[in-house]
Amino acid sequence: MSLSAENKIFLLRYKLYYEEIEIVNSEFEKGQADLLIYITNFRENLSKEVEDQRKNFNEHFFGDRDIEENLDSQNTPVLIPKEEIEKEKQVVIKWAKTLYKKIVLATHPDKTMHLNLPSLVKKFNKYYETTISDYSAGQYDSLLFIGYELGIEIPTEKISELIVPKNKKLSQEIENKKKSIAYQWQKIPAKDKNEVLEKYLKSMGYIFNKKDIEATIERVKRIKRKAGTRPVNYMKKRIK
């Protein structure tokens, strides 16, 4: 398979983002779960004298609506003839289906389970699962990357169409996650968490006594000392 230097760079960049987003998501989720313990315990210390404060706090952190909406900056509809849509759909499905079959055939657990390198088996299993889930969801960029990794022929014209915009999307997602309070919470030294939690909640308009933060931190420390303690994930919104 012959690829231009530019296309190779796009695919290698995708690989870096592909691996980094997994690490960032893992740190984000751990930070979110840990911060949730503090948020849940702090709720009991909110001033009852401030009207609707506890209600607003509950709605913000434990409500049913998402904290952010993914809206397209351009809402103007684009009218495309039905026959063109069907034609494009057929073209995409044709190349994706061919690539999908080749990847699944090469990475099927029945074929890779006997390999002597556990890390390689794990890698192929991951590619197999990703290929099936993404193909089912109509997300074909990962098929291009996995096909390239396995030395399978891929349609090079699809790299600029799918990989390049996905790289931008992944880069932005990584940047946003790293800026989030949930991700940064993992990096904050224990001695500084009082101050950070106080600033975070005050920036959102909640009124409380500084001692309430200290009491929350101490309560959480006691909870964490108990073996097997796990936070109950009632939160419906992302902590940003």
N, C-alpha and C positions, 0 to 999 in steps of 0.2 A: 504494500500500500504506500503510495507516494503522496506526501502532503507537503505543502509549501511551509516555509519557516514560520510564516505568520499564523497559519492554521495550527501548527504545532504549539505555538505560544498560547493561542486561545485555549487549546485543550489542556495544556499544562496548567494554565491559570485556573481553569475550571476545576482541575484536580485539587489544587491548593485550596480553593474556596470550598469545594466539596468536603474536604477533610477538616478545614477550619470551622465550618458552620456546625459540624457535629460536636466539636469541642466547645464552641461558644454556647450552643444550645444546652449542652450538659451542664456547664457552669451557670447558665441563666436559670435552668430549672432547679438546680441545687440552691442557688441564691434565693430564688422565689419561694421555695419551700421553707427555707430557714427564716427568711424575713416574715413569712406568713405566721410563724410562731409568735414573733414579736408583735405583729399587728393584731393578731387575735387576742393576745394577753393585754395589750395596751387598751383595747376597746373598753375594758372594764374601768379604766381610769379617766375616761373622758368626762369633762365637766357636764353635769346634768343641768347646770344653770343656764348654759348657752342653748337657746332654742334650736331644735332640730339638729343639733350637732351629732348626736349619736345616730340619728336616723340617716343623716347624710353620709356619715362614716360607713355605716352598714351598706348603704346603697352603692357607695363608691367601691368598696373592697369586696363586698359579698353579694352584689346585685347580679341580675341576670343579663344586663346589657354589656356589651363589650366596651372597653375604655377607649378604643380607637376604631375608626371605620376606614377601611381601605377603599378610598374613592379615587377614581380616575380623574386626573386633572383636566382631561378633555372629555366632556360629556356629550359632545355633538355626535349624533348617530351617523354612521356611514352606511349608505345603501349600496349593497353589492348584489348583483343579479344572482338569483338562486342557482343557475347552472354553473356559474363560476365558483360558488361555494362548494357545490357538489364535486366539481372537477378537482379543486384543491384538496378537498377531503379525501378523495380517492387516491390522489398522488401521495399525500402524506401517509395514509394507511398502507399503501403498497410498499413503500421503502421501509417504513417502520415495522411492518409485519415481517418482512424478510429478515431484517436485522434482529428483531425480537426472537425469531425462531432459531437463528444461528447462536445467539447469546445463551438462550435457554438450553440448547443442545450441548453447548460447551461447558456450562456451569451447573448443570443438573446435579443435585446431591448424590444421585446414584453413580455418577461418573467420577466425582471428586472425593468421595468419602474414603477412598483407598489410598489417597496421596499421603506420603510420609511426613509432609510438613503441615502441622496443625494451622499455622498462620495462613498458609495458602488455601487450605480448606475453608477457613473462616472468611477469607477474602472472596473466594468464589461463591460461597453461600450468600454473602452480602450482595454481590453483584446479581445473583439469581433472584433474590427477594426484591431488590430494588427494580430490576427489569420488569418483573411481573406486576408489581404495584404501580409503577410509573406508566407502563404501557396501558394498563387497565384504566388509569386516570387520564390518558391522552397526553402525558408529559413525555416527550421524546428526546429531550436534550441529554438525559442520562444514558440513553441507549447509544448515542453517538460517542460519548465519553467511554462507556464500558466496552463498546465495540473496538474503539481505538486501543484501549488498554489490553484487550485480548488479541490484538492483531487481526481483527476481522475487518474486511473492507467496509468503509462507511461512505455515504454520499457527501463529498466535501462541500458541495454547494449549500448544505444544510447547516454547516458550521457557523457561517456568518448570520444565518437566519435564526438559529436557535441558541447556539453556545454563547455568542457575543452578548446578546441582550440578557441571557441568564447570568452571565458573569457580573454584569452591572447590578442586577437584582440581588445576587448573593452578596456582593460587596456592600451594598446599601443595608441589607439585612444584618450583616455582621457588624457594621458600624453602629446601627441603631441598637442592637442587642448589647454591645459593649458600653453604650452610653446609658443604658437603663439602670435604675437603682437596684434591680434584682441581680444583675450581673456584677455590678460594682460592690454589692453587699458582700460577696464572697471574698473580695480582696481587702476589705476593711479590717484592720487589727481589732481585736476584742476590746481593747482599751478605748477605742475611738467610736464604738458603735452607739454609745449614749448620745454623743454630740451629733452624729450623722442622722440618727433616727429623729432626734429633736428638730433639727433643721428641716428634714424631709417633711415631717408632719406639719410644722409651722408654715412651710412654704405653700402648703395646700389649704391653709386657713383654719386649722384646728387649734382650739385654745385649751391649754392644760397647764398644770404646774410642773416645773422642772423635776420635782421629786417623783412625779408619776412615771417619767421615763426611767429614772433610776430604779424605781420599784419594779417596773416591767422587765428591765434587764436582769435584775436579781431573780425574779420569778422564773424567767426563761432558763437561767443557769440551773436552777433547781430542777426544772423539768427535764433538761438535757442530761442531768446526772442519773435519771431513772433509766434503767436498761430497757431497751425496746420501745422507747417513746417515739412516736411518729406524729408529725403534724397532720391534722385532718384538713384535707384540701377542699374547703367550702368556697374558696375564692373563684369567682367566675370571670374576673377581669385580670388583665395583666398588670403587674406592679411596674409602673414606669417611673 
